[in-house]
Amino acid sequence: MKLDTVAGKRVLVTGAAMGLGKLFAERAVREGAAAVVLWDINEAVLKETAAELAGRGSAVHHHVVDVASPEAITEAAASVREQVGGIDILVNNAGIVRGNSYFWETGDRADIDKTMAINSLAPMYVTLEFLPAMVAGATEARVLTIASSAGLVSNPRMSVYAASKWAALGWSDSVRIELEQAGHEHVKVTTVCPTYINTGMFEGAKGFLFTPILEQDKVVDTSWREMKNGTPLVVLPWTSRLNKAISGLLPIKLRDLFLDTVGVYHSMDQFTGRKK
């Protein structure tokens, strides 16, 4: 079923202080959501974003949450239920990226744990807090998870990040099928797999053949629209869909040659990440 608007809905966005998360929250407010809940670990920027969105018609709530901590998620979710009740639209947006080194050069194993915790486990734990009530309800509900095209094809110098996004994609799309099998047609799951986006997280990463760095506004526009439509999987841009299709058809050596030639396998060579 298509959802024309989130007006009157209760929306929660993780990683909402800046970048894609802030844009998702802005769209929720713009459409007249009854409540918009912002989660982020960056308290100072989170407060600024909440202040910007306040007074526009939606009740705006913000919580400082480290989604790498299951305990923090549980505590914050309980507060949300006390404040606004259940959540109708959940946007799993929080994420981190580590890269520009080969896996065996990893100096801090905590980076592995944190990447998997935020990119893979957090969407599961956050969704588990709110999905049962969505299923039990009768109104249209949505779960939107921002994965990555790194979850579609292998990519050197970002092996742990790729692993985390493969996990997020596999989990999210499996939950979608579970909901369909169980007959809960009013709850739709959408997984978005974009290539590099100009949020600052992928500073130094390079676009590859016919694949420039994506504009965050366009990614959010497309993701938001397809979430409301109930689209199962969104892959951005078209070249990423092509790379995945070709990779599935070619023998591994030819696949590697193709992805290396078009630039995918060297797109992280100069990665630096967000400047602090």
C-alpha positions in Angstrom: 0.0 0.0 0.0 1.2 3.5 -0.8 1.6 6.1 1.9 0.9 9.5 0.4 2.2 11.5 3.4 3.6 11.2 6.9 1.2 13.8 8.1 0.0 12.9 11.6 2.6 10.1 11.9 5.2 9.6 14.5 8.7 9.6 13.0 12.0 8.5 14.5 15.4 9.2 12.7 18.7 7.9 14.0 21.8 9.9 13.2 19.5 12.9 12.9 21.8 15.8 13.9 23.3 16.4 10.4 23.6 15.0 6.9 21.0 12.7 5.6 19.4 12.3 9.0 18.7 16.0 9.4 17.3 16.1 5.9 15.0 13.2 6.7 13.8 14.9 9.8 13.2 18.1 7.9 11.0 16.3 5.4 9.0 14.7 8.2 8.3 18.1 9.7 7.6 19.6 6.3 4.9 17.0 5.7 3.2 17.6 9.0 4.3 14.6 11.1 2.7 14.7 14.5 6.0 14.0 16.3 9.6 13.8 15.0 12.1 12.1 17.3 15.8 12.8 16.7 18.5 10.4 17.9 22.2 11.2 17.7 25.4 10.9 19.8 26.5 14.5 19.0 24.7 16.5 21.7 25.7 20.0 20.6 24.7 19.6 17.0 21.6 17.6 17.9 20.3 20.4 20.1 20.9 22.9 17.2 18.9 20.7 14.8 16.1 20.2 17.2 15.9 24.0 17.7 15.8 24.6 14.0 12.9 22.2 13.5 10.9 23.3 16.5 7.9 25.6 16.1 7.0 24.3 12.6 3.9 22.3 13.6 5.5 19.0 14.7 6.4 18.0 18.2 10.2 17.6 18.1 11.9 15.4 20.6 15.6 14.8 20.8 17.6 12.2 22.6 21.4 11.8 22.9 21.8 8.1 22.1 24.9 6.0 21.3 23.4 3.4 19.1 26.5 1.3 19.5 25.1 0.5 22.9 22.1 -1.9 23.1 21.4 -0.6 26.6 21.3 3.0 25.4 18.9 2.0 22.7 16.6 0.3 25.1 16.6 3.2 27.5 15.9 5.8 24.8 13.2 3.7 23.2 11.4 3.5 26.5 11.5 7.3 26.8 10.1 7.6 23.3 7.2 5.4 24.1 6.5 7.5 27.2 6.6 10.7 25.2 4.9 9.9 21.9 3.7 6.3 22.2 4.7 4.1 19.3 6.6 5.0 16.1 5.0 4.8 12.7 8.0 5.7 10.5 11.5 4.5 11.5 14.5 5.7 9.6 17.6 3.7 10.4 20.2 6.3 9.2 23.0 6.3 11.8 26.3 5.0 10.4 30.1 5.3 10.4 32.8 4.4 8.0 36.4 3.4 8.4 38.6 2.9 5.4 41.8 3.5 3.4 43.8 0.6 4.8 43.9 -3.1 4.1 42.2 -5.3 6.7 45.4 -6.8 8.1 46.6 -3.2 8.8 43.8 -2.6 11.2 45.4 -1.1 14.3 42.4 -0.9 16.6 40.0 -3.8 16.8 37.6 -1.5 18.5 37.0 0.1 15.1 35.7 -3.3 13.9 33.4 -3.7 16.8 32.1 -0.1 16.5 31.5 -0.3 12.8 29.5 -3.6 13.1 27.6 -2.3 16.2 26.5 0.9 14.5 26.0 -0.2 10.9 24.7 -3.7 11.5 23.4 -4.3 15.0 21.9 -0.9 15.8 19.3 -1.1 13.0 18.2 -4.5 14.3 18.0 -3.4 18.0 16.3 -0.1 17.2 13.8 -1.8 14.9 13.1 -4.5 17.4 12.0 -1.8 19.9 9.3 -0.5 17.6 8.4 -3.1 15.0 6.2 -5.3 17.2 3.8 -2.4 17.9 3.8 -1.6 14.1 2.8 -5.2 13.4 0.1 -5.2 16.1 -1.4 -2.0 14.8 -3.6 -1.4 11.8 -2.2 1.8 10.3 0.4 2.1 7.6 3.9 1.9 9.0 7.4 2.0 7.5 11.0 1.0 8.3 13.6 2.7 6.1 17.2 1.5 6.5 20.1 3.2 4.8 22.6 0.5 3.8 25.1 1.0 1.0 26.2 -0.1 -2.4 29.1 -1.5 -0.5 26.6 -4.2 0.6 26.2 -5.3 -3.0 29.8 -5.7 -4.3 33.1 -6.3 -2.6 35.4 -3.3 -2.3 39.0 -3.2 -1.0 40.1 -0.8 1.7 36.7 -0.9 3.3 36.2 -4.6 4.1 34.7 -4.1 7.5 32.4 -1.4 6.3 31.3 -3.6 3.4 30.7 -6.5 5.8 28.5 -4.3 8.0 26.4 -3.1 5.1 26.1 -6.6 3.6 24.7 -7.6 7.0 22.3 -4.6 7.1 21.0 -5.3 3.7 20.5 -9.1 4.3 18.7 -8.4 7.6 16.5 -5.6 6.3 15.3 -7.4 3.2 14.8 -10.6 5.1 12.5 -8.8 7.6 10.6 -7.4 4.6 9.9 -10.9 3.4 8.9 -12.1 6.8 6.3 -9.3 7.1 4.9 -10.3 3.7 4.8 -14.0 4.6 3.0 -13.2 7.8 0.4 -11.1 6.1 1.3 -7.8 7.7 0.9 -5.7 4.5 0.5 -2.5 6.4 4.2 -2.5 7.4 6.7 -2.0 4.6 10.5 -2.2 4.8 12.7 -0.3 2.3 16.4 -0.7 2.1 18.5 1.9 0.3 21.9 1.2 -1.1 23.6 4.4 -2.4 27.2 4.8 -3.5 29.3 7.6 -2.0 27.3 10.7 -0.9 28.6 14.2 -0.3 27.8 14.3 3.4 31.5 14.6 4.4 31.7 11.0 5.7 33.3 9.8 2.5 35.8 12.7 2.1 38.5 11.6 -0.3 36.6 8.8 -1.9 36.4 8.9 -5.6 33.5 8.3 -7.9 34.0 5.8 -10.7 32.9 5.3 -14.3 29.6 7.2 -14.9 29.2 7.3 -11.1 29.8 10.7 -9.5 29.6 11.4 -5.8 25.9 11.6 -5.0 24.1 14.7 -3.8 22.6 14.1 -0.4 19.4 16.0 -1.1 18.7 13.8 -4.1 19.4 10.6 -2.1 17.0 11.7 0.6 14.3 12.8 -1.9 14.4 9.4 -3.6 14.6 7.4 -0.4 11.7 9.3 1.2 9.5 8.9 -1.9 10.3 5.2 -2.3 9.8 4.6 1.5 6.3 6.0 1.3 5.7 3.9 -1.9 6.8 0.7 0.0 9.5 0.0 -2.5 11.6 -3.0 -1.2 15.1 -2.0 -2.5 16.5 1.2 -3.8 20.0 1.1 -5.4 21.6 4.4 -6.4 22.7 5.3 -9.0 21.8 3.1 -12.0 25.5 2.2 -12.5 25.5 0.5 -9.1 22.6 -1.7 -10.2 24.5 -2.5 -13.4 27.7 -3.4 -11.5 25.7 -5.7 -9.2 24.0 -7.4 -12.2 27.2 -7.8 -14.1 29.1 -9.1 -11.0 26.4 -11.8 -10.6 26.9 -13.0 -14.2 30.6 -12.9 -14.7 33.2 -15.4 -13.4 35.1 -13.9 -10.4 38.3 -13.1 -12.4 36.3 -11.2 -15.0 34.2 -9.6 -12.3 37.3 -8.3 -10.6 38.7 -7.1 -13.9 35.5 -5.2 -14.7 35.2 -3.6 -11.3 38.9 -2.7 -11.2 38.7 -1.2 -14.7 35.7 1.0 -14.0 37.3 2.2 -10.8 35.3 0.6 -8.0 38.3 -1.2 -6.6 40.3 2.0 -6.3 37.5 4.4 -5.1 38.8 4.3 -1.5 42.5 4.8 -2.2 42.5 8.4 -1.2 39.8 8.2 1.5 40.3 10.5 4.5 36.8 10.6 6.0 35.0 13.5 7.8 37.4 16.2 9.1 37.0 16.7 12.8 
